[in-house]
Amino acid sequence: MSTEEKIIKNKVGLLELSNHLGNVSRACKIFGYSRDSFYRFKKLYEEGGESALLEISRKKPNIKNRVAAEVEEAVLKLAVEYPAFGQVRSSNELKKQNIFLSPGGVRNIWVRNNLETMKKRLQVLEEKMAKENMILTEAQLIALERRKENKEAYGEIETEHPGYLGAQDTYYVGNLKGVGRIYQQTFIDTFSKVAQVKLYDRKNALVAADLLNDRVLPYFEAQGIPLLRILTDRGTEYCGRPEYHEYELYLAVENIDHSKTKARHPQTNGICERFHKTILNEFYQVAFRKKIYRTLEELQNDVDVWLKSYNEERPHTGKHCEGRSPMETFLQTKHLAEDKMLGSDLAA
């Protein structure tokens, strides 16, 4: 039964119940209608039958109050051309075209066309760009770049294939008696979620570069895929003057782009943060209760055993893993990187 049929059935039921009971007030109380509504329904029923009882919603738009079609089209066009403009700025820009529309009028048109937020306007721009292969203006490029930064700030990292973007972070493991402070350098391929981990007794740029040199780049070289970009936070072990900072120098020598997280937004590197929670819960909290470690190397050996299981056996629920292990995901999707490399060679 459709919504319209239900509405009509209720009103006909009200009229029939009042005849059966002989009491309008009691029938209205049972159905939840007022006496005024009863007599209005009765009049409509007597004049037009059941079809006249179909409710006409007060929310139905009054077309006469809408702006002209050409004005609405100009507002929509401006929303796509300048998605970062707010309703006040858009209203002022329209005045340059001799279109006088209040900021509230601009917003009404946006709401009607599902464009009331910058995010929605950027989404329409991206869809239009994909369909029409359009050339973006400078303002559109700035708006899209800002959206990308905001998405990354809240953990929505865009990654296209293994090696496209790696995330690196430092994790403080703890202070072990007889060993001292222990820091973990973590690297994760953001596409496949393959992780590399190495433990150190200090936190500085040299050890951050050592993880890449000792474990990360040899792994990618063995797979025949380059590492294109690394995302880190703004810690001193990752950031500094490029001509003096060991980590920055290493990235420059290896031709790896360096992206940094947005200040005060740790969610940007959420992939590493989530891995740190996993290794804490599944390894460290268990291992430190079962065994007393005397050296850093002893702990590293057990970490490597757990990491092998994490990479090769443990199903991952990440976006691109779809229940496969990180290593399975890497091996089954590395052709995406190889295809891109081949395309670049052909273009050159």
Buried (B, 14 or more C-beta within 10 A) or exposed (E): EEEEEEEBEBBBEBBEBBEEEEEBEEBBEBBEBEEEBBEBBBEBBEEEEEEBBBEEEEEEEEEEEBBEEEBBEBBBEBBBBBBBBEBEBBBEBBEEEEBEBEBEBBBBBBEBBEBBEBEBBBBBBBEEBEEEEEEEEEEBEEBBEBBBEBBBBEBEBEBBBBBBBBBBBBBEBEEBEEBEEBBBBBBBBBBBBBBBBBBBEEBBBBBBBBBBEEBBBEBBEEBEBBBBBBBBBEBEBBBBEEEEBBBBBBBBEBEBEBBBBBEEBBEBBBBBBEBBEEBBEBBBEEBBEEEEBEEBEEBBEBBBEBBEEBBEEBEBEBEBBEEBBBBBBBBBBBEBBBEBBEEEEEEE
